Amino acid sequence: MIRVAALTLLSLQFCNADVYFHNPRGSNNRLNEQSAARSNANRLFDSQNNNRGGYNVGDATYKAAGSDASLQYHMKYFQSGPFKQYSDETGRSYLTFEWTNQHGCGGDEDNDPHKLNCNIVLQYMCQDSDVTAATEQLRDGVNTQTQGHTALKKANETPAQKGTRKSKDIVQARGYHESWEWYDKCRNRERNFGLFTADQKLQTNNGLGYSGAIYTRQNPNGNRRGYECPEERDYYPYWHPTPWKDIAILPVNTSLCEYYQKESFNVAPRHECVEIYVGTTTVRHWSRYSNEEDCAANGGQWTPFYNYLEKAPSYKTESACVSGNRNGYKYIWARPLGENVQQCLVALEAPECKAAPWTRSNHLGNTKGGLASNYTWTIPFIPSADTKQCVLRIRYNISTDDYDPFLTDSRVNNNIQEGIMSPVQQNPLVDIGAANIPLQLAINTAQFGRTFQDRSHTFTVRPRPSGQEKPRIFNLNVRGKRGNIVQVYPAVEYDFIPNDLHLKTSDRVHIQWTGSNTHKNGAPGGDGATGDAGEGTSGTDRHNIVQINNLLENFPVPYENSTMWESAEVVWIYNGLNNISPKNLALNMASSGYYRCFTAAECPGAQHADYIYGSGLGMSSTLGSSPASYEGALLKFKSGTYFYTCTRNNNFTNRSQKGAIYVD
């Protein structure tokens, strides 16, 4: 049965690199490698990016976390307050996404055409608090191996046999994003035979006698990356339910926005065929059948599933669930992905849709405005006030007009027997009429329509401090990794993000950063340079904040002449010292948390004893003994302009790491 329900995330690759998250730091499947090139491109997802891209997971201390996941650092962002109750920006928490994409994007004007088309999709996935099994936890892992998968051998396996397969496959030490069931159902479900595959020869047998959804034009051999479903990865919007929630769609032309917002799984239910294990009443997590007709003909139930912000288990009945909005959110009685009963869910809204930022082709650089491509996310308000473990992903595509991405489908797939020729062919020879001299075009039909991807490391969104429900919160972070511009490419060097922050006196800023102790950028270097030029201990990321007089200067202002910290009210700080003095706040920021107070009397309590100025061996002047990551403080600034720098990384003529906060 032919079915065409979504637009391929189309792209054309000219060289082997494409999209990279810089804030939050994108992994590109890296974890803790000391090499410039990642060690396993198949660890969690299919990026199709250069092996050199990405950033290591954060370390919580001055030592590498190694095999101890508790010593990793995961960024911690404050949720929004109940902002939907208000008509303005009250209660919103803002996080700036920043990325680079090599092949260009944006611009679709008749008088200023671009060389290509593109679409960018920003999504997130958070784990529900009722997921308690350690092996099911969303995590980065402590080694770079890919989770295992034992393929289904017979369609009539029992629940016990399924459990045996799964228990053998999942390893606690390895990273885990999508669930084992998500990939298993993808492998066992028939692929969408209505899709355009050009002249690619997709495998026809997934081990059960038919071609599964792991086989796509971009992945004709069904290679596995983590537990990602290749068909879902390659197409948006996907026609089955997914674990991802849409944040924003940035198309080449905003005339597409109405379609994307209407078809987003945030607001439009998706169906799956639901079957039971043979001889039982237990619902099976997979079905072969990918459309309603085949599902019904084989005894299945074509069942709708709904996306959601979080579950609301305190509402036990439909009437209790849907009776009115709460905190501005709509509640629905529906069936979530992977579950068999309807329950109360906090509904999502349609994603934002706006034009993709303009960037030029063949250049991992900035937009026309001089900034990297960026998007400001309003972090959700979580009604339950639970802390959520989450991950972000960005998908990026470019396409040409050599065939219509909406109207081209399986009816024009290459079929020699029926005399059908695909509109694009592998490395075709063309004759332009110049003495019948054939010219070969560089076309790989597996890539002539291609999706690129990056994902963040896992992070948490947590409730705001008590009494802070209404202020706007802006996150101030650090991007980049150790090395000079050539050594880190296609990652970037250090800088603050955003490095120009405009606030009101009623706003809050959460200063926080993360870094690694294993960014050595050593061999193998892939197709680029190795080395980790920088200050302090090799391989280490370190940051701090000290005030400077203006952005043209590089020497910090002595505390006695500074204004930044005297003008900052500590609303919350990671160490609990909310009544910290301005001088101790300056010390804490300058030392990246190595020191908390100048005297023990100012930091009473055994938990602070090791962080008093002058205690222990003393702090390294290049911050080598300081933690690689800093959980930071939530600050309220008085009106004024405050310039700041990082003493370790700001290196005139080599790199600038400075920023400014403007408060009205």
N, C-alpha and C positions, 0 to 999 in steps of 0.2 A: 504494500500500500504506500503510495507516494504521499509524503507530508512535508510541507515547507512552512515553518512557523516562525522563523527568526532570521535576522540578518547576521550573516557571518561577520565576525570581527576580522575584517579584511586587512591584509598588509602585504607589502612587497619588500623583501629583504635585499639590500644591496651589499651589506657586509655583516659580520657576525657580532653585532652588539645592538642594544636598543633602548630599553627603558629601565631607569634606576631610581628607586626611592632614596632621598637623602635625609628627609625628615618626615616622619620617623625613619630611622635608619633601616634601609632595605637590606635583607639578607642575601638576595640572589642565590640562595641555597648555601651560603657560608654559615659556619657555626663558630669555630675557634681556631681556624687554620693559621699557621704562621707563614704560609706561602702566599704569594701574590695571587695565585690562581686558586679557586675553590677546589676542593678535593672530590666532591660528589655533586654533579649537576642534577642528579635525580633524587636528591635527599627528601624533599617535601613537595615540590611542584615543578612544572615545566616552564622555565623562564625563557628559554631560547636566546638568552643573552650571552655576552662574552664571559668566559670563565673568570676574568679578573675582577668583575664587578662585585659590589656588595660590601657589607660591614659585618664584623664579628659581633656576636652577642655580647652584651655588657657584662663586666665583672664588678662585683660589689665592693671588693677590697683592692689593695695594691698588688695582690697575687692573682694569677690566672685561676679561674674556678675549676678547671680540669674536670674531673668526673663527679664533682659535687654540685648538683643543680642548685642547691640552696645558696651557693656563693655566686651565682649569676645575678645580674641586675636587670630587672624588667621595669621599664618606665612606668610611672604611676601618675595618672591624670585624674583630676577631679571632675566628676560628672557635672553636667549642667544642673541648675536648680529647676524648679517646675516652671520653666520659661513659657510654656504654652498658655499659661494663665494670663500672660501679659501681652500687650500689643506692641511693645518696643523690645529692646534687646536685654531687658532685665533677666538676670539669672543664667545667661548663656556662658558656657565655657568654650573657648576657641583654641583650636590646635591647627597650626599651619602645616599643611602637607607641601613638600617640595620635591620635585623630580626633574630629571633630564631625559629627553627622548631624542635619539640620534637622527631619525629620518625626517623630522619636521612634522608640523601639525598646524591647524588653524588656518583661517583665511579661505573664504569661498566667495569672494566678491567678483563680479564680472570684470571690473576695472582693475582688479589686483589679484588675479588667480594664483593659487599655489601650484606647486609641481605635483601635488598628491592630495588624497583625501585621508582623513583620520578620524578615529573615535577613541576616547579615553573613558574607562569605566572604573570608578572608585567604589570599593566595597569593604565591609568588615564582617567578621564572624566573632561572636562571643559565646562563651559556654554557660549553660544554665547551672545554677547552684545545686540542682539535684543530681548532677553528674559527680559521683563521689569516688568511683573506682580509680585507683592510681593510674592504671594502664589507659584509661579513657581520657585523662586530663589533657587539655590543650597545652602543649609544651614545645620548647626548642630542642630538648634532648641534650645529652652530654657527649655523644659521639656522632660522626658524620655518616653513619650507615643508614640505608633506607629501610623502613619497616618492611617486613616480609608479607608475602601473600601466597597462600596455597589455593590454587584454582579449583573450582568446583568440578568434580569428575562425573557426577550423575545428578540429574534433575530431582530425583526423589530422595535426596539426603534427609536425614532426620534432624530435629533441633539439636540433639546431642552431638551429631557429627559436625554440624555447623559450629557448635561451641568448641569442639576439638580443633577444627581448622583455625579458628580465630585465636585461641589461646596459644597455639604454636607460633603464630605469626607476629603478634605484638610484643615488642621489647621495650621495657620501661626506659632504657637509656637512650632511645632514639626519638627524634622529633615526631610530633603528632599534630596534624591540623585536621583535615577531614577524617571522618571515622572509617574504620575497617568496613563496616556495612555499606557506606557510601560507595567505596570503590567496588566492592563485591557485587552490588546491584548493578553498577555501571557495566561491569564486565559481562554479567549474565543477561543483561537486557539487550534486545535487538537494537542496532543502530537505526537512525533515521534514514531510510532509504530514499527520501525525497531530496537529499542534499546534493549539491554540486561537488563532484570529486574530480573533475577534469579528466586527465588520462591516467591518474594514479590507480594502482591496483591494490585495493584494500583487502586484507586477509578476510577470508570467508568463513573461518571456523575458529570459534573461541574455546574449543574443546568440547562443546555441547552440540556441535553440528550447524551452527549459524554464526553470522557476523555480529559481534557485540558493539556496544557504544564506546568501547576503548579504541576502535578503529575509525580514524577520520582521515580526511585528505592530508592534514598536516602530520598525522601520526598513523600512517597506513599499516605499520607492523604492530601496533598496539603496545608500544613501549610504556612501561609504568614509571611514574614519578610520584613517590609518596603514595597517598591514597586519593590523589586527584582524579577526577573523571575527565578524560580527554575531550569527550563530546561537549560537556558542560563548559570546559575551559575555552573551547574554540568558538563558541556561539553565544551571542547575547541579543535579546533576552532568551534564556533557555526555556524549553517547553515542558520540562519536568521540575518539581520542587528542588531547591538547592539549599545548602546550609548558609549561604551568603546573603547579607543584607546590603541593599544598594544605598550608597551615600550620594553619589552624583554621577551624571552622564554628561560628558563633554564632547558633543558631536562636532563634525566639520560644519554642519549647517543646522541652525536652531529650528528650522522647519521640521526637523525630526523629533523635536522634544515632546510634542504631544503624544506621538506613538510610543516613545521610550517610557514616558511617565505612566501612560495607561497600561502598558504591558509589563511593567516591573513586577517581579514577584513580591515586592513590598505590599502591593495593593491588589494584585490579580492572582487568585488561587491557581495552582498548577495540579495536574492530575497524575496519578500513577495507577498501574494495575495492581490490585491487592489480591493475593492468593494465600491459601493456607497450606501448611505442610500436609503431605499425603497421609490420610488416615487419622488426622488430628483436627482439633479446632484452633490450633496455634497459627497465628498470622506469620507468614514468611516475609523476610525483609526484601525479597527480590521477586521479580516476575520477568519472564522472557518478553512480554508483550508491551509495546511502546505506544499503542494507540487504542482508542476506545473500541473500535470494531473487532480487532483481534483479541482484545482482552475479554470482551463479552462472549465471543465465539468459543473461547476456551475456558469458560467457567469462572473468570475473574470478575472483580468489581472495580470499575473505573471510578477512582475515589479522589476527591479534591483535598489538597493540603494547603495550609496557609502559613505564610511567613509571619514573624512576630518579633517584638522587642524583647519581651520576656514572658514567662508564664506567671499567672496570678492564681495560685492554688488555693488561696483563702476563699475564693468564690466558687462554691461547689455546684451551683446550678446555673443553667443558662439565664434564667430571669435575674438572679443576683449579679451575674457577670455583666450583662449588657444594660443594666439599669443606670443610664446616665454616664457622662464623661467624668473622669477623675483626674484632677491636676491638668485638665486640658487634653488628656489622652482618651482615645476610644478603646473600649474593651470588646472583644469578640468571642463567641463560643464556636470553636473550630478545632480542627485536627492538625497538630503540628507535624512537621517532617519527622519520620521515624517512629511515630507513635500511632496507636490504633484506636484511641478513644478521643472524642471531643472534650475539650476543656477550656478554661478561661485563659485568654491570651491578650496581652497588651498589643494593640495593632500598631503597625508602622504607617508612615505616610509615604507618598510618592517621592522619589529622589529628586534633588535639585537637578535642573538641566540648563546648561548655558554653554556658550561657544567655547570650544577648546582654545587654550592660549596659543598664540602664533609663535612658532619656532622655525628656523630655516633648516633645509635638508642637509644631511651628512654632517651634523654638528651637534655634539652634546653640550649645548650652551643655553644662553638666556633668551628670553622673549624680546619683542621690540622695545619694551619698556626698560630693559636692562636688568630685569630680575629673572631668576630661574622660574620655570613653570610652577605654579602653586595653586593651592585651593585651601580655603579656610573652612574647616569642619566644625560645626557645632556639636560637641560631644553630647550624646543623649543624656536625658534625665532618666534615671532608673527608679521607677516608683517604689520598688521593694527596698531600695537603699542597699541592695546587695553589692558586693564588690565582684566585678566581672573580669575574667581572663579573656583577652581578645587578641585578634590579629587583623591586620589590614592587607588588602591586595589592590594593586593597580594593574589593569590590562590596557594595552595600547596596540592600535593597529594602524596601518596605512594601506591605502588601496589606490588603484588606478581606475581609469574609465575604459579599460580594454574589454570588460564585460560588466553588465549591470549587477551589482551586488544584491539587489532586491529580487530581480526577476529571473536570474539565472539559477536553474535547479537541475535535478537529475535527468531531466528530459534531454539535456545536451551533454551528458557525460559521454566520454569517448566509447563508442561501440562499433567496432569494425564490422561485425557480422550484420548489423542493421544499417550500416553506412552512415553512422552519426559521428561527426568529428567535433571534439571539444573546441570551444572558441579560443582556448589557449593550449599550447602543446609544449612538451619538454624540449628546451633548447632548439627551437625551430629554425630552419633555413628559410630566409625570405629573399625574394627577387624584386629589386626595385627598378628593374628595367635597364640596368647599366651593363649592357653586353652579356646579359644572362649570368652575371656573376652572383652566386648565392652568398648571402651574409647571414651569419648565425647570431641569433639573439640569446642573451643570457637569461633564460627563464626556467626556473624550477617550479613546476606546477604544485608541488607540495608547499611552496612558500609564496606562491602568487595568490595571496589571500592568507595572511599569517597573523597569529596572535603572539604578542610578547607580554611578559608579566614580571612583576616583582612583588614581594611580600615583606612586611615588617617582621621583626622578631615579636614574640608575644609581649603584651603589656597589660596593665590593669586599669580599669576605670573604677574609681572608688567614690564613696559619698563625700560631700563637702564637709568641712568642719562645722560644728554647730554654730548657728547664727549667721552663716554665710550663704543663705539660700538665694539672695537677690543680687548681689554684686556680679558684674561681669568678671570672668577670669580669663586672662590671656597667658598662654604658655610660652615661656622663653627658654629655648633649648640650644643645643650645639649640634652642628652637622660636621661631617668630615671624619677623616682618619689620618694617622701619622704617615708622613712622607711628603715629598715635594710633588708638584703638579703632575710630573711625568710618572713618578712611582705609584701614585694612588689611582691614576686614571684607569677605568672610567668612573671611579668614585671621585670625591672632591676633597680639597684641603679644609682645614678647620675654619669655621666662622659661626657666629651666633645667628640664630634663626628664630623669629625675625630680627634683623639687626637694626631696624628702625621701628620702634614700637610707640604708637600714639595712644595715650590713655587719658581718662578723666580721673579726677581725684577720688571718685567713688569706685573706681575699678580696682581689681587685684591682679597682680602678676605672679605666676608660679615659676620661679627660676629652678631649673632642674637639668641635669645632663647625664649622659652615660658614655662610657668608653671601655676599651678592651686592653688587656695586657699582652695580647698575642698578635698585634698588627705589625708584624715584622716585614711583611711584603717580601718574603724570601723566595727562593726557588722551590718549585717551578714558577716562572713568571709568565707563562703563557706567551702571548705575542707582544709583551711589553716589558718595561724595565722593572728590575727588582730594587730593593733598598728601602730604608725608612728614615730618611733625613729628618732631623728634628732634635729637640732638646731632651735631656734626661735619658732615662734608661731605654734602650732599644726595645721597640715593639709596644711601648706604652702610650696610651692616650691619657692626657691630663688637662684639666681646665680649671680656671678660677676667674674671679671677677674683682677688679680694682678700679677705682674711679680715675679718669683722666680729665684734663681741662677742656679739651676739644679733640675732634677726630684727626686733626693734623699733628697732634703730639703723641708721643709714645711712652713718656715717663709718667708713672702714676703720681697722683696727688697725695702728699702725706695726709694721714688721717686727720690731723689737726686742721688742715685746710679744706677738707672734703665737705661736701654737702649731701651726698647721696644717701648715706646711712643715717644721718641725723633726720633726714626727711622721710625715712621709711618706717612705717609701723608694721611690726611683725604680727600678722593675723594667725599664722600657723607656721611651725617649723618642725622638721622631721625629728629632732631630738627632744621635743616637748618643752623647750625653754622659750615659751611664747613671750615672756617678760625680759628677754635678752636685751642688753644695752646696745646702743648703736655701735659702740666700739667693739663689742664682742661679735656682733653681726658682721662687721667688716672683717674681723679676724677669721670667722668661720667661712665666709665667702672667699677670702684671699687664700686660705689654706685648703680649700675644697673639702672641708669637713675634718681635716686632721686635728684642728684645734676647735674648741667650743667656747672657752672662756680664758681670760687672762689669769684669773685666780680661782681657787677652789671654792671660796666663799660665794662667788657669783654662779657657780655650777654645783650646788650641793647634791649629794647623792652618789652612791658607788658607781652607777651607770655612766657617770661623766668623768670619773677619776682619771681615766687614761687619756683624756682629751683636754687636759689643762696645759696652757702654755708653759713650756719649760720642763714638762714631764717626759719621761722616756728618753729616747735617743735624740729627739728633736726632729723637726721636719726638714726634708730635703729642699734646698732652694729651688730646685726644678720640679718639685712636687712628686718625686718618685716614690716617696713613702706615703703619699696621700691616696685615698681611694680613687679608683678609676671613674666611679660614678658618684653622683651627688643628688640625694633625694630632694634637697632644697628647702625653700621657704615660700610662703604665700605672703606677699608684701603689698601694702597700700602706701602709695607715694603722695607727698604733697606736690602742689603745683611747682613746676620747674622743668629744667632740661638737664639730663644726667648722661654723661658720656662715660664709657667704661671699656676696659680691654682685658685680655688674658696675658699675664706676664710671661708665661712659658712659651706660648705659640706665636704671639705677635712678633714677627721678625722682619723688620723693615727691609724691603727689596726682595724678600722671600715669600712672606704671607702676612696678611692683615687679619687679625681677629679682634675686631672692635665693634661696639654697638652704641645705640643711643635710645634713651627713653624720654619721650616728650609727654609731659603731663599738664593738661589744661584745667 
